[in-house]
Amino acid sequence: MEARKIAEQVCARLRNAGHQALFNGGCVRDIIMGQSPSDYDVSTDAYPEQVQQLFPESIPVGAQFGVVIVVEGGVQVEVATFRSDIGSADGRHPERVEFTRSPEEDVQRRDFTINGLLMDPVDGRILDFVGGHADIRAKIIRAIGEPERRFKEDKLRMLRAVRFAARFHYAIEAHTFGAIRKLATEIRQVSQERIRDELSKMLTEGAARRAFELLDESGLLREVLPEISRMKGVAQPPQFHPEGDVWTHTLLMIEKLPPQPPRTLAWGVLLHDVGKPPTYRPPSGPGDRIRFDEHVKVGMCISDEICRRLRLSNEDTEQIIALVENHMRFKDVPGMRDSTRKRFVRLPHFDQHLELHRLDCLSSHGNLATYNFVRNFLAETPPEAVRPARLVSGEDLKNLGFRPGPLFKDILTTVEDAQLEGKVATPEEALELIRSRFLPTRNS
């Protein structure tokens, strides 16, 4: 409510100065849908310089396009001047912008009818010049005006149509969808960063499966993530994957993602089996089965390529690759040595690894025995037993006569293994272990 009050105050100041001021776009759509907008945008006939005069602390982020960010009480409100966009030089920005006094003319340049609604902040009256209210009732995503023209103005709108349709459980109107299928290859002209952001939203907004089905049906998937498209039709051994091919398995997993999952978990789930298509090997004879030798290693390389291509941060990339790398290790957990198991659960963001494993099981054989084993192990094992304080230091090794070098790491690892196994518990016991195991070797 605080954001709305600030936006209302911004509108009031504009109106008191003799200008029109209306809520526009997503916030109006959300209000009509009965949802609480996360932010509010304002449309006005005031020119950018007039907005800046009224709000001296404002930020002219896109003044040439009539966009000024007004900051009041820690809340940002985007204020945009009514305008018409002329042409499209780069598939994103208009060749020329002409400011106008007409809100009706302004909405004609917007992407979809559900985002082309305006609202009077004083009396709540909805101004609908494009049929957006009817399309909300009918649950339809429809381009404003000529669909091909709208998409050529900004190619990213094709991905946005898919995302909105999935998020709201809407259908994409036939002509709008036809234009997407016709122009799908042109999505390559959009920057990888913008594509990444749309895909991340699709994966985390609660309708990931439907979004990726629509990406596939529209032809966009093979353009933005051809590695995922190649999962289709790649069979899996039915004794482990009764659900079907790699594509079906992946769809089931992203469908089961928790609400608003961490971005890295969502991407890790999507990519965990990306190494299977290139490593597929059919049964070699009776009694053999489908195999994916080295699919984890190959998947790590492909995931790294995808993350770099989409300009994900180094931190996110590292975690996503770790999720791919470790997802097959869970089958070995019950038989691991205590030291190995404890190191395994010490992986950064281990909760994401465990959740990926849960989704993997639920989307294939359905057996959660290992998942429950790990849950019980974490519940029953004190944190200090998983991450115990170090018993010896490098200085202790120097005092024993060892010189810094690769052997240091081997000795410290050996001591920690023994500590995690419960074989040593004090510095004295650790030093005795070192003397018995390493000093004879050093002196020989």
Buried (B, 14 or more C-beta within 10 A) or exposed (E): EEBBEBBBBBBEBBBEBEBBBBBBBBBBBBBBEEEEBEBBBBBBBBBBEBBBEBBEEBBBEBBEBBBBBBEBEEBBBBBBBBBBBEEBEEBBBBEEBEBBEBBEBBBBBBBBBBBBBBBBBEEEEBBBBBBBBEBBEEEBBBBBBEBBEBBBBBBBBBBBBBBBBBBBEBBBBEEBBBBBEBBBEBBEEBEBEBBBBBBBBBBBBBBBBBBBBBBBBBBBBBBBBEBBBBBBEBEBEEEEBEBBBBBBBBBBBBBBBEEEBBBBBBBBBBBBBBBBBBBBEEEEEEEEEBBBEEBBEBBBBBBBEBBEBBBBEEEBBBBBBBBBBBBBBBEEBEEEEBBBBBBBBEBEBBEBBBBBBBBBBBBBEEEEEBBEBBEEBBEEBEEEEBEBEBBBEBEBBEEBEBEEEEBBEEBBEBBBBBBBEEBBEEBEBBBEBBEEBBEEEEEE
